[in-house]
Amino acid sequence: MTTFAGNARPPAAEDIRPAPVFYLGTHQPHWLWRATFPMFVSHRQLARRRTLHHATCRWALDSGGFTELSLHGRWLTSPQDYVAAVTSVPRLKFRA
């Protein structure tokens, strides 16, 4: 907060920025159904689940592409499988 003529002055609306959000990366996709904080989950782990529930938190999906290419030298996940995963659990905020 800045001072103006000895008085505290609130910041202008254009100077107010939202706080950054930290997404906790995990290899445990079932935490999506228990956590109350933002989560970052790998598609590779999520795809192993037979049943997907509604997430209790905001979450982001990691494509797992780097690992897939590192391990196999090519893509194993089809675009259709990835899209299905992206749309399967609500509250998804972004995909990486």
N, C-alpha and C positions, 0 to 999 in steps of 0.2 A: 504494500500500500504506500502510496506517495503522499507527501504533505504539501499542502498549498496554503501559503500564508499562515503557517502554524497549525492548520487544521488537517485532520486525516480526511483524505478524499478517496472514495471507492474507485476502483479501476474502471475504465471505460469498457463497455460491452465487448468491443473488438479486441480488448487485451485479455479477456477471460478465455482460457483454453481448458478443455476437459482433461482430467487426469489420465495419464496412460493406464492401460489395462494390461496386467501381466497374466498370461495363460500358462498354467503349469503343464509341462509336457509329461506324459505318462505312457507306460506300456500296458497299463491296466484299463481297458475300455469300460469295464463294468463300473469304474468310478464315476462315469458319466451319469449313472443312475443313483448316485449317493452324494456327490459333491455339491457344495453351495458356492464354489468359486470357479472361475473360468479354467477350462481344461483344453489341452492341445493333444489330440490322439492320432496315432498313425493309422492310415487306411489298412496297412498290412495286418495290424492287430485287430482292428474292427471287423475285417473281413472273415476272421476266424470264428466270430460269434454266430451261433445259429439263430438266436433271438435277440432282437434289438428293442429296447424300451425307450420311452420318452426321457430325454436328458433332463436332469434337475438343475442344470447349470448352463451358462453360455459355453460354447465350445468351438474349436476350430479343427479342421481336418488336414492332416499332413498327408500328401499323396504317397509317401513311402518310395517315391521314384528313385531317389539317390541310392537307397539300399537295394532296391530291385535291380537297378543297372549294375551296381557294384557286385552283387552276388551272382547274377545270371548273364550280364552283358547284353541284355535285351529286355524289352517290356513283356511281362507276363500278364499284367492286368489289362483287360480290354477297356476301351473307353466306356462301353455300356456297363461294365461292372463298377467302374469308378463312379459313374453318374448315379447308379443305383445306391451306392454307399452314401453319396453326397445327399441324396434326398430321403434316406431311410430314417434318420434320427432328427427330430425337430430341434430348434434352437441353435442350429449351426450358424455361426457368425461369418466365417470366411473359410476358404479352401486354399491350401498352399501346395 
